[in-house]
Amino acid sequence: MDTSMVRQSGFTPAASFDDGAQPTLRLIADPNLENTTGQYFDRYDDQPAHPQAYDAQARARLAALTTNLTAPFLA
């Protein structure tokens, strides 16, 4: 989305803020998705996540790294 963070990172935004926000707003407000959880959406479509997201070892490494990186801020 065309946000300050994207522009400051040097990337060219692929969508306007309004276009990028619409899928998120749909997930918040669509009554048909009220009980939807644990799903990955690519814009409006329910899709499988990246294969690494299903790798238990990769998730464990990410959890450990996150704990190590955030621990100093939680003390």
PDB file with one MODEL, atoms N, CA, C and O in Angstrom:
MODEL        1
ATOM      1  N   MET A   1       0.840  -1.178   0.000  1.00  0.00           N
ATOM      2  CA  MET A   1       0.000   0.000   0.000  1.00  0.00           C
ATOM      3  C   MET A   1       0.883   1.237   0.000  1.00  0.00           C
ATOM      4  O   MET A   1       2.038   1.202   0.423  1.00  0.00           O
ATOM      5  N   ASP A   2       0.332   2.285  -0.465  1.00  0.00           N
ATOM      6  CA  ASP A   2       1.048   3.553  -0.525  1.00  0.00           C
ATOM      7  C   ASP A   2       1.050   4.211   0.856  1.00  0.00           C
ATOM      8  O   ASP A   2       0.284   5.137   1.121  1.00  0.00           O
ATOM      9  N   THR A   3       1.923   3.714   1.720  1.00  0.00           N
ATOM     10  CA  THR A   3       2.066   4.258   3.071  1.00  0.00           C
ATOM     11  C   THR A   3       3.442   4.899   3.217  1.00  0.00           C
ATOM     12  O   THR A   3       4.324   4.679   2.387  1.00  0.00           O
ATOM     13  N   SER A   4       3.623   5.674   4.251  1.00  0.00           N
ATOM     14  CA  SER A   4       4.919   6.308   4.504  1.00  0.00           C
ATOM     15  C   SER A   4       6.010   5.254   4.650  1.00  0.00           C
ATOM     16  O   SER A   4       7.106   5.415   4.114  1.00  0.00           O
ATOM     17  N   MET A   5       5.713   4.169   5.378  1.00  0.00           N
ATOM     18  CA  MET A   5       6.713   3.131   5.592  1.00  0.00           C
ATOM     19  C   MET A   5       7.164   2.516   4.262  1.00  0.00           C
ATOM     20  O   MET A   5       8.357   2.286   4.063  1.00  0.00           O
ATOM     21  N   VAL A   6       6.233   2.252   3.363  1.00  0.00           N
ATOM     22  CA  VAL A   6       6.594   1.676   2.060  1.00  0.00           C
ATOM     23  C   VAL A   6       7.425   2.673   1.270  1.00  0.00           C
ATOM     24  O   VAL A   6       8.455   2.306   0.703  1.00  0.00           O
ATOM     25  N   ARG A   7       6.996   3.922   1.224  1.00  0.00           N
ATOM     26  CA  ARG A   7       7.749   4.926   0.466  1.00  0.00           C
ATOM     27  C   ARG A   7       9.143   5.130   1.050  1.00  0.00           C
ATOM     28  O   ARG A   7      10.108   5.255   0.297  1.00  0.00           O
ATOM     29  N   GLN A   8       9.270   5.166   2.387  1.00  0.00           N
ATOM     30  CA  GLN A   8      10.573   5.374   3.019  1.00  0.00           C
ATOM     31  C   GLN A   8      11.503   4.189   2.808  1.00  0.00           C
ATOM     32  O   GLN A   8      12.723   4.344   2.862  1.00  0.00           O
ATOM     33  N   SER A   9      10.942   3.010   2.570  1.00  0.00           N
ATOM     34  CA  SER A   9      11.772   1.828   2.357  1.00  0.00           C
ATOM     35  C   SER A   9      12.341   1.782   0.942  1.00  0.00           C
ATOM     36  O   SER A   9      13.217   0.970   0.642  1.00  0.00           O
ATOM     37  N   GLY A  10      11.837   2.655   0.081  1.00  0.00           N
ATOM     38  CA  GLY A  10      12.329   2.694  -1.293  1.00  0.00           C
ATOM     39  C   GLY A  10      11.522   1.847  -2.261  1.00  0.00           C
ATOM     40  O   GLY A  10      11.834   1.803  -3.451  1.00  0.00           O
ATOM     41  N   PHE A  11      10.496   1.179  -1.771  1.00  0.00           N
ATOM     42  CA  PHE A  11       9.646   0.369  -2.639  1.00  0.00           C
ATOM     43  C   PHE A  11       8.608   1.250  -3.317  1.00  0.00           C
ATOM     44  O   PHE A  11       8.198   2.278  -2.777  1.00  0.00           O
ATOM     45  N   THR A  12       8.194   0.839  -4.490  1.00  0.00           N
ATOM     46  CA  THR A  12       7.102   1.505  -5.182  1.00  0.00           C
ATOM     47  C   THR A  12       5.809   0.839  -4.749  1.00  0.00           C
ATOM     48  O   THR A  12       5.656  -0.371  -4.917  1.00  0.00           O
ATOM     49  N   PRO A  13       4.875   1.604  -4.195  1.00  0.00           N
ATOM     50  CA  PRO A  13       3.606   0.999  -3.759  1.00  0.00           C
ATOM     51  C   PRO A  13       2.893   0.307  -4.915  1.00  0.00           C
ATOM     52  O   PRO A  13       2.842   0.830  -6.028  1.00  0.00           O
ATOM     53  N   ALA A  14       2.343  -0.879  -4.639  1.00  0.00           N
ATOM     54  CA  ALA A  14       1.615  -1.643  -5.651  1.00  0.00           C
ATOM     55  C   ALA A  14       0.135  -1.299  -5.649  1.00  0.00           C
ATOM     56  O   ALA A  14      -0.585  -1.655  -6.582  1.00  0.00           O
ATOM     57  N   ALA A  15      -0.325  -0.615  -4.620  1.00  0.00           N
ATOM     58  CA  ALA A  15      -1.746  -0.263  -4.520  1.00  0.00           C
ATOM     59  C   ALA A  15      -1.882   1.028  -3.731  1.00  0.00           C
ATOM     60  O   ALA A  15      -1.027   1.378  -2.918  1.00  0.00           O
ATOM     61  N   SER A  16      -2.969   1.717  -3.992  1.00  0.00           N
ATOM     62  CA  SER A  16      -3.255   2.910  -3.198  1.00  0.00           C
ATOM     63  C   SER A  16      -3.653   2.459  -1.793  1.00  0.00           C
ATOM     64  O   SER A  16      -3.959   1.288  -1.567  1.00  0.00           O
ATOM     65  N   PHE A  17      -3.644   3.396  -0.867  1.00  0.00           N
ATOM     66  CA  PHE A  17      -4.052   3.065   0.498  1.00  0.00           C
ATOM     67  C   PHE A  17      -5.486   2.548   0.512  1.00  0.00           C
ATOM     68  O   PHE A  17      -5.781   1.549   1.168  1.00  0.00           O
ATOM     69  N   ASP A  18      -6.381   3.225  -0.211  1.00  0.00           N
ATOM     70  CA  ASP A  18      -7.786   2.803  -0.236  1.00  0.00           C
ATOM     71  C   ASP A  18      -7.943   1.404  -0.811  1.00  0.00           C
ATOM     72  O   ASP A  18      -8.669   0.580  -0.256  1.00  0.00           O
ATOM     73  N   ASP A  19      -7.254   1.128  -1.938  1.00  0.00           N
ATOM     74  CA  ASP A  19      -7.334  -0.210  -2.539  1.00  0.00           C
ATOM     75  C   ASP A  19      -6.752  -1.274  -1.610  1.00  0.00           C
ATOM     76  O   ASP A  19      -7.279  -2.382  -1.520  1.00  0.00           O
ATOM     77  N   GLY A  20      -5.684  -0.937  -0.933  1.00  0.00           N
ATOM     78  CA  GLY A  20      -5.052  -1.896  -0.035  1.00  0.00           C
ATOM     79  C   GLY A  20      -5.851  -2.150   1.228  1.00  0.00           C
ATOM     80  O   GLY A  20      -5.796  -3.246   1.784  1.00  0.00           O
ATOM     81  N   ALA A  21      -6.591  -1.156   1.688  1.00  0.00           N
ATOM     82  CA  ALA A  21      -7.363  -1.293   2.924  1.00  0.00           C
ATOM     83  C   ALA A  21      -8.651  -2.082   2.728  1.00  0.00           C
ATOM     84  O   ALA A  21      -9.150  -2.678   3.683  1.00  0.00           O
ATOM     85  N   GLN A  22      -9.194  -2.101   1.538  1.00  0.00           N
ATOM     86  CA  GLN A  22     -10.489  -2.747   1.304  1.00  0.00           C
ATOM     87  C   GLN A  22     -10.530  -4.220   1.714  1.00  0.00           C
ATOM     88  O   GLN A  22     -11.506  -4.629   2.344  1.00  0.00           O
ATOM     89  N   PRO A  23      -9.525  -5.039   1.391  1.00  0.00           N
ATOM     90  CA  PRO A  23      -9.583  -6.437   1.839  1.00  0.00           C
ATOM     91  C   PRO A  23      -9.595  -6.574   3.363  1.00  0.00           C
ATOM     92  O   PRO A  23     -10.278  -7.448   3.898  1.00  0.00           O
ATOM     93  N   THR A  24      -8.855  -5.729   4.057  1.00  0.00           N
ATOM     94  CA  THR A  24      -8.847  -5.781   5.523  1.00  0.00           C
ATOM     95  C   THR A  24     -10.194  -5.359   6.078  1.00  0.00           C
ATOM     96  O   THR A  24     -10.712  -5.991   6.998  1.00  0.00           O
ATOM     97  N   LEU A  25     -10.762  -4.308   5.535  1.00  0.00           N
ATOM     98  CA  LEU A  25     -12.075  -3.861   5.987  1.00  0.00           C
ATOM     99  C   LEU A  25     -13.129  -4.943   5.747  1.00  0.00           C
ATOM    100  O   LEU A  25     -14.044  -5.114   6.552  1.00  0.00           O
ATOM    101  N   ARG A  26     -12.998  -5.658   4.654  1.00  0.00           N
ATOM    102  CA  ARG A  26     -13.938  -6.757   4.385  1.00  0.00           C
ATOM    103  C   ARG A  26     -13.840  -7.820   5.466  1.00  0.00           C
ATOM    104  O   ARG A  26     -14.858  -8.323   5.939  1.00  0.00           O
ATOM    105  N   LEU A  27     -12.607  -8.167   5.863  1.00  0.00           N
ATOM    106  CA  LEU A  27     -12.433  -9.181   6.900  1.00  0.00           C
ATOM    107  C   LEU A  27     -13.034  -8.729   8.228  1.00  0.00           C
ATOM    108  O   LEU A  27     -13.511  -9.552   9.009  1.00  0.00           O
ATOM    109  N   ILE A  28     -13.011  -7.442   8.478  1.00  0.00           N
ATOM    110  CA  ILE A  28     -13.567  -6.896   9.714  1.00  0.00           C
ATOM    111  C   ILE A  28     -15.089  -6.864   9.676  1.00  0.00           C
ATOM    112  O   ILE A  28     -15.745  -7.192  10.664  1.00  0.00           O
ATOM    113  N   ALA A  29     -15.651  -6.469   8.532  1.00  0.00           N
ATOM    114  CA  ALA A  29     -17.073  -6.131   8.492  1.00  0.00           C
ATOM    115  C   ALA A  29     -17.983  -7.160   7.821  1.00  0.00           C
ATOM    116  O   ALA A  29     -19.197  -7.106   8.020  1.00  0.00           O
ATOM    117  N   ASP A  30     -17.448  -8.089   7.040  1.00  0.00           N
ATOM    118  CA  ASP A  30     -18.302  -9.024   6.306  1.00  0.00           C
ATOM    119  C   ASP A  30     -18.880 -10.071   7.255  1.00  0.00           C
ATOM    120  O   ASP A  30     -18.128 -10.869   7.813  1.00  0.00           O
ATOM    121  N   PRO A  31     -20.200 -10.085   7.449  1.00  0.00           N
ATOM    122  CA  PRO A  31     -20.800 -11.048   8.370  1.00  0.00           C
ATOM    123  C   PRO A  31     -20.569 -12.505   7.948  1.00  0.00           C
ATOM    124  O   PRO A  31     -20.609 -13.401   8.791  1.00  0.00           O
ATOM    125  N   ASN A  32     -20.331 -12.747   6.667  1.00  0.00           N
ATOM    126  CA  ASN A  32     -20.049 -14.107   6.208  1.00  0.00           C
ATOM    127  C   ASN A  32     -18.700 -14.620   6.696  1.00  0.00           C
ATOM    128  O   ASN A  32     -18.443 -15.824   6.656  1.00  0.00           O
ATOM    129  N   LEU A  33     -17.842 -13.722   7.154  1.00  0.00           N
ATOM    130  CA  LEU A  33     -16.507 -14.108   7.628  1.00  0.00           C
ATOM    131  C   LEU A  33     -16.388 -13.997   9.144  1.00  0.00           C
ATOM    132  O   LEU A  33     -15.292 -14.102   9.695  1.00  0.00           O
ATOM    133  N   GLU A  34     -17.507 -13.785   9.809  1.00  0.00           N
ATOM    134  CA  GLU A  34     -17.514 -13.539  11.258  1.00  0.00           C
ATOM    135  C   GLU A  34     -16.795 -14.625  12.046  1.00  0.00           C
ATOM    136  O   GLU A  34     -16.098 -14.314  13.012  1.00  0.00           O
ATOM    137  N   ASN A  35     -16.941 -15.864  11.669  1.00  0.00           N
ATOM    138  CA  ASN A  35     -16.325 -16.976  12.405  1.00  0.00           C
ATOM    139  C   ASN A  35     -15.084 -17.515  11.721  1.00  0.00           C
ATOM    140  O   ASN A  35     -14.603 -18.592  12.072  1.00  0.00           O
ATOM    141  N   THR A  36     -14.558 -16.785  10.749  1.00  0.00           N
ATOM    142  CA  THR A  36     -13.360 -17.206  10.031  1.00  0.00           C
ATOM    143  C   THR A  36     -12.127 -16.848  10.848  1.00  0.00           C
ATOM    144  O   THR A  36     -11.962 -15.706  11.276  1.00  0.00           O
ATOM    145  N   THR A  37     -11.272 -17.825  11.057  1.00  0.00           N
ATOM    146  CA  THR A  37     -10.041 -17.591  11.812  1.00  0.00           C
ATOM    147  C   THR A  37      -8.972 -18.551  11.305  1.00  0.00           C
ATOM    148  O   THR A  37      -9.279 -19.639  10.818  1.00  0.00           O
ATOM    149  N   GLY A  38      -7.730 -18.142  11.424  1.00  0.00           N
ATOM    150  CA  GLY A  38      -6.622 -19.001  11.035  1.00  0.00           C
ATOM    151  C   GLY A  38      -6.463 -19.182   9.540  1.00  0.00           C
ATOM    152  O   GLY A  38      -5.783 -20.106   9.093  1.00  0.00           O
ATOM    153  N   GLN A  39      -7.076 -18.316   8.769  1.00  0.00           N
ATOM    154  CA  GLN A  39      -6.983 -18.410   7.317  1.00  0.00           C
ATOM    155  C   GLN A  39      -6.049 -17.328   6.796  1.00  0.00           C
ATOM    156  O   GLN A  39      -5.878 -16.286   7.429  1.00  0.00           O
ATOM    157  N   TYR A  40      -5.450 -17.580   5.645  1.00  0.00           N
ATOM    158  CA  TYR A  40      -4.608 -16.604   4.959  1.00  0.00           C
ATOM    159  C   TYR A  40      -5.382 -16.104   3.756  1.00  0.00           C
ATOM    160  O   TYR A  40      -5.914 -16.898   2.982  1.00  0.00           O
ATOM    161  N   PHE A  41      -5.447 -14.793   3.595  1.00  0.00           N
ATOM    162  CA  PHE A  41      -6.140 -14.208   2.456  1.00  0.00           C
ATOM    163  C   PHE A  41      -5.147 -13.424   1.612  1.00  0.00           C
ATOM    164  O   PHE A  41      -4.354 -12.638   2.129  1.00  0.00           O
ATOM    165  N   ASP A  42      -5.206 -13.650   0.313  1.00  0.00           N
ATOM    166  CA  ASP A  42      -4.469 -12.846  -0.650  1.00  0.00           C
ATOM    167  C   ASP A  42      -5.495 -11.913  -1.266  1.00  0.00           C
ATOM    168  O   ASP A  42      -6.255 -12.292  -2.157  1.00  0.00           O
ATOM    169  N   ARG A  43      -5.500 -10.700  -0.775  1.00  0.00           N
ATOM    170  CA  ARG A  43      -6.545  -9.713  -1.076  1.00  0.00           C
ATOM    171  C   ARG A  43      -7.898 -10.275  -0.677  1.00  0.00           C
ATOM    172  O   ARG A  43      -8.190 -10.329   0.517  1.00  0.00           O
ATOM    173  N   TYR A  44      -8.731 -10.692  -1.602  1.00  0.00           N
ATOM    174  CA  TYR A  44     -10.071 -11.170  -1.262  1.00  0.00           C
ATOM    175  C   TYR A  44     -10.191 -12.688  -1.246  1.00  0.00           C
ATOM    176  O   TYR A  44     -11.229 -13.227  -0.861  1.00  0.00           O
ATOM    177  N   ASP A  45      -9.141 -13.374  -1.658  1.00  0.00           N
ATOM    178  CA  ASP A  45      -9.218 -14.827  -1.836  1.00  0.00           C
ATOM    179  C   ASP A  45      -8.547 -15.585  -0.707  1.00  0.00           C
ATOM    180  O   ASP A  45      -7.425 -15.267  -0.314  1.00  0.00           O
ATOM    181  N   ASP A  46      -9.237 -16.589  -0.187  1.00  0.00           N
ATOM    182  CA  ASP A  46      -8.692 -17.508   0.801  1.00  0.00           C
ATOM    183  C   ASP A  46      -7.669 -18.385   0.082  1.00  0.00           C
ATOM    184  O   ASP A  46      -8.010 -19.092  -0.866  1.00  0.00           O
ATOM    185  N   GLN A  47      -6.425 -18.338   0.530  1.00  0.00           N
ATOM    186  CA  GLN A  47      -5.330 -19.047  -0.137  1.00  0.00           C
ATOM    187  C   GLN A  47      -4.483 -19.783   0.886  1.00  0.00           C
ATOM    188  O   GLN A  47      -4.493 -19.426   2.064  1.00  0.00           O
ATOM    189  N   PRO A  48      -3.753 -20.799   0.460  1.00  0.00           N
ATOM    190  CA  PRO A  48      -2.770 -21.383   1.370  1.00  0.00           C
ATOM    191  C   PRO A  48      -1.641 -20.369   1.610  1.00  0.00           C
ATOM    192  O   PRO A  48      -1.292 -19.593   0.720  1.00  0.00           O
ATOM    193  N   ALA A  49      -1.086 -20.389   2.806  1.00  0.00           N
ATOM    194  CA  ALA A  49       0.050 -19.515   3.111  1.00  0.00           C
ATOM    195  C   ALA A  49       1.303 -20.077   2.436  1.00  0.00           C
ATOM    196  O   ALA A  49       1.261 -21.140   1.816  1.00  0.00           O
ATOM    197  N   HIS A  50       2.406 -19.361   2.562  1.00  0.00           N
ATOM    198  CA  HIS A  50       3.689 -19.846   2.057  1.00  0.00           C
ATOM    199  C   HIS A  50       3.971 -21.201   2.704  1.00  0.00           C
ATOM    200  O   HIS A  50       3.680 -21.370   3.888  1.00  0.00           O
ATOM    201  N   PRO A  51       4.519 -22.161   1.984  1.00  0.00           N
ATOM    202  CA  PRO A  51       4.761 -23.497   2.555  1.00  0.00           C
ATOM    203  C   PRO A  51       5.533 -23.478   3.873  1.00  0.00           C
ATOM    204  O   PRO A  51       5.311 -24.341   4.723  1.00  0.00           O
ATOM    205  N   GLN A  52       6.424 -22.526   4.059  1.00  0.00           N
ATOM    206  CA  GLN A  52       7.205 -22.462   5.294  1.00  0.00           C
ATOM    207  C   GLN A  52       6.320 -22.213   6.519  1.00  0.00           C
ATOM    208  O   GLN A  52       6.689 -22.566   7.639  1.00  0.00           O
ATOM    209  N   ALA A  53       5.159 -21.607   6.301  1.00  0.00           N
ATOM    210  CA  ALA A  53       4.241 -21.347   7.419  1.00  0.00           C
ATOM    211  C   ALA A  53       3.705 -22.636   8.022  1.00  0.00           C
ATOM    212  O   ALA A  53       3.228 -22.634   9.157  1.00  0.00           O
ATOM    213  N   TYR A  54       3.776 -23.727   7.287  1.00  0.00           N
ATOM    214  CA  TYR A  54       3.279 -25.019   7.765  1.00  0.00           C
ATOM    215  C   TYR A  54       4.405 -25.894   8.320  1.00  0.00           C
ATOM    216  O   TYR A  54       4.158 -27.016   8.762  1.00  0.00           O
ATOM    217  N   ASP A  55       5.633 -25.386   8.296  1.00  0.00           N
ATOM    218  CA  ASP A  55       6.808 -26.131   8.748  1.00  0.00           C
ATOM    219  C   ASP A  55       7.003 -25.898  10.252  1.00  0.00           C
ATOM    220  O   ASP A  55       7.361 -24.798  10.674  1.00  0.00           O
ATOM    221  N   ALA A  56       6.767 -26.938  11.053  1.00  0.00           N
ATOM    222  CA  ALA A  56       6.852 -26.813  12.516  1.00  0.00           C
ATOM    223  C   ALA A  56       8.236 -26.365  12.973  1.00  0.00           C
ATOM    224  O   ALA A  56       8.348 -25.572  13.908  1.00  0.00           O
ATOM    225  N   GLN A  57       9.291 -26.861  12.329  1.00  0.00           N
ATOM    226  CA  GLN A  57      10.648 -26.452  12.720  1.00  0.00           C
ATOM    227  C   GLN A  57      10.888 -24.975  12.403  1.00  0.00           C
ATOM    228  O   GLN A  57      11.500 -24.262  13.198  1.00  0.00           O
ATOM    229  N   ALA A  58      10.416 -24.524  11.266  1.00  0.00           N
ATOM    230  CA  ALA A  58      10.579 -23.111  10.910  1.00  0.00           C
ATOM    231  C   ALA A  58       9.818 -22.232  11.888  1.00  0.00           C
ATOM    232  O   ALA A  58      10.311 -21.178  12.291  1.00  0.00           O
ATOM    233  N   ARG A  59       8.625 -22.656  12.270  1.00  0.00           N
ATOM    234  CA  ARG A  59       7.843 -21.871  13.238  1.00  0.00           C
ATOM    235  C   ARG A  59       8.542 -21.830  14.589  1.00  0.00           C
ATOM    236  O   ARG A  59       8.541 -20.791  15.249  1.00  0.00           O
ATOM    237  N   ALA A  60       9.139 -22.940  15.011  1.00  0.00           N
ATOM    238  CA  ALA A  60       9.856 -22.983  16.293  1.00  0.00           C
ATOM    239  C   ALA A  60      11.069 -22.058  16.254  1.00  0.00           C
ATOM    240  O   ALA A  60      11.343 -21.348  17.221  1.00  0.00           O
ATOM    241  N   ARG A  61      11.797 -22.065  15.132  1.00  0.00           N
ATOM    242  CA  ARG A  61      12.967 -21.173  15.009  1.00  0.00           C
ATOM    243  C   ARG A  61      12.520 -19.714  15.055  1.00  0.00           C
ATOM    244  O   ARG A  61      13.162 -18.887  15.703  1.00  0.00           O
ATOM    245  N   LEU A  62      11.431 -19.400  14.375  1.00  0.00           N
ATOM    246  CA  LEU A  62      10.915 -18.028  14.373  1.00  0.00           C
ATOM    247  C   LEU A  62      10.481 -17.612  15.777  1.00  0.00           C
ATOM    248  O   LEU A  62      10.756 -16.491  16.206  1.00  0.00           O
ATOM    249  N   ALA A  63       9.808 -18.503  16.489  1.00  0.00           N
ATOM    250  CA  ALA A  63       9.372 -18.191  17.855  1.00  0.00           C
ATOM    251  C   ALA A  63      10.577 -17.930  18.756  1.00  0.00           C
ATOM    252  O   ALA A  63      10.568 -16.987  19.547  1.00  0.00           O
ATOM    253  N   ALA A  64      11.617 -18.763  18.638  1.00  0.00           N
ATOM    254  CA  ALA A  64      12.817 -18.582  19.461  1.00  0.00           C
ATOM    255  C   ALA A  64      13.521 -17.274  19.118  1.00  0.00           C
ATOM    256  O   ALA A  64      13.942 -16.541  20.013  1.00  0.00           O
ATOM    257  N   LEU A  65      13.651 -16.981  17.834  1.00  0.00           N
ATOM    258  CA  LEU A  65      14.285 -15.736  17.412  1.00  0.00           C
ATOM    259  C   LEU A  65      13.495 -14.532  17.903  1.00  0.00           C
ATOM    260  O   LEU A  65      14.077 -13.560  18.385  1.00  0.00           O
ATOM    261  N   THR A  66      12.183 -14.591  17.784  1.00  0.00           N
ATOM    262  CA  THR A  66      11.338 -13.494  18.244  1.00  0.00           C
ATOM    263  C   THR A  66      11.483 -13.279  19.748  1.00  0.00           C
ATOM    264  O   THR A  66      11.571 -12.143  20.212  1.00  0.00           O
ATOM    265  N   THR A  67      11.508 -14.368  20.501  1.00  0.00           N
ATOM    266  CA  THR A  67      11.689 -14.266  21.953  1.00  0.00           C
ATOM    267  C   THR A  67      13.033 -13.623  22.280  1.00  0.00           C
ATOM    268  O   THR A  67      13.110 -12.741  23.136  1.00  0.00           O
ATOM    269  N   ASN A  68      14.080 -14.060  21.606  1.00  0.00           N
ATOM    270  CA  ASN A  68      15.419 -13.499  21.857  1.00  0.00           C
ATOM    271  C   ASN A  68      15.494 -12.021  21.515  1.00  0.00           C
ATOM    272  O   ASN A  68      16.129 -11.239  22.224  1.00  0.00           O
ATOM    273  N   LEU A  69      14.843 -11.646  20.426  1.00  0.00           N
ATOM    274  CA  LEU A  69      14.920 -10.241  19.991  1.00  0.00           C
ATOM    275  C   LEU A  69      14.053  -9.324  20.839  1.00  0.00           C
ATOM    276  O   LEU A  69      14.376  -8.148  21.007  1.00  0.00           O
ATOM    277  N   THR A  70      12.964  -9.842  21.373  1.00  0.00           N
ATOM    278  CA  THR A  70      12.047  -8.986  22.145  1.00  0.00           C
ATOM    279  C   THR A  70      12.276  -9.038  23.645  1.00  0.00           C
ATOM    280  O   THR A  70      11.812  -8.153  24.364  1.00  0.00           O
ATOM    281  N   ALA A  71      12.977 -10.050  24.135  1.00  0.00           N
ATOM    282  CA  ALA A  71      13.189 -10.205  25.582  1.00  0.00           C
ATOM    283  C   ALA A  71      13.755  -8.948  26.243  1.00  0.00           C
ATOM    284  O   ALA A  71      13.293  -8.583  27.324  1.00  0.00           O
ATOM    285  N   PRO A  72      14.735  -8.272  25.641  1.00  0.00           N
ATOM    286  CA  PRO A  72      15.254  -7.072  26.312  1.00  0.00           C
ATOM    287  C   PRO A  72      14.206  -5.971  26.505  1.00  0.00           C
ATOM    288  O   PRO A  72      14.325  -5.158  27.422  1.00  0.00           O
ATOM    289  N   PHE A  73      13.198  -5.942  25.661  1.00  0.00           N
ATOM    290  CA  PHE A  73      12.176  -4.906  25.768  1.00  0.00           C
ATOM    291  C   PHE A  73      11.075  -5.277  26.745  1.00  0.00           C
ATOM    292  O   PHE A  73      10.277  -4.427  27.141  1.00  0.00           O
ATOM    293  N   LEU A  74      11.028  -6.544  27.134  1.00  0.00           N
ATOM    294  CA  LEU A  74       9.972  -7.020  28.039  1.00  0.00           C
ATOM    295  C   LEU A  74      10.443  -7.078  29.496  1.00  0.00           C
ATOM    296  O   LEU A  74       9.647  -7.321  30.403  1.00  0.00           O
ATOM    297  N   ALA A  75      11.722  -6.856  29.707  1.00  0.00           N
ATOM    298  CA  ALA A  75      12.280  -6.947  31.062  1.00  0.00           C
ATOM    299  C   ALA A  75      11.949  -5.718  31.877  1.00  0.00           C
ATOM    300  O   ALA A  75      12.340  -5.626  33.041  1.00  0.00           O
TER     301      ALA A  75
ENDMDL
END
